[in-house]
């Protein structure tokens, strides 16, 4: 199983679909997690927009896992003194001390 290289459009669609699922009572379980069939739903949603680029459920799950890992690194980093999140540049900034 080769790792999927996602296009920006595919990532944007996945992020939009996940955001809409969080806001929906149909997919958002009470414990703050999605119902079990959410990967199948996302796969179908992406297939409609990108029929020539088949994406499997495991690839969606892998992408979400990688996003979670990146978010965890960022959240840990901005808690370290001298680092903060710049909302205009959308990146972590380190203060330089001389």
Number of C-alpha atoms within 10 A of each C-alpha: 5 5 9 13 10 14 9 9 11 16 15 12 17 19 13 12 15 17 11 13 17 16 10 11 11 10 19 16 13 9 7 9 11 17 13 10 9 16 17 14 15 20 18 17 15 21 15 10 12 14 11 8 11 12 18 17 16 15 18 20 13 14 18 15 12 12 12 12 12 11 12 11 11 16 14 10 17 15 11 10 9 12 16 17 16 11 8 6 8 8 11 15 14 15 10 7 5 3
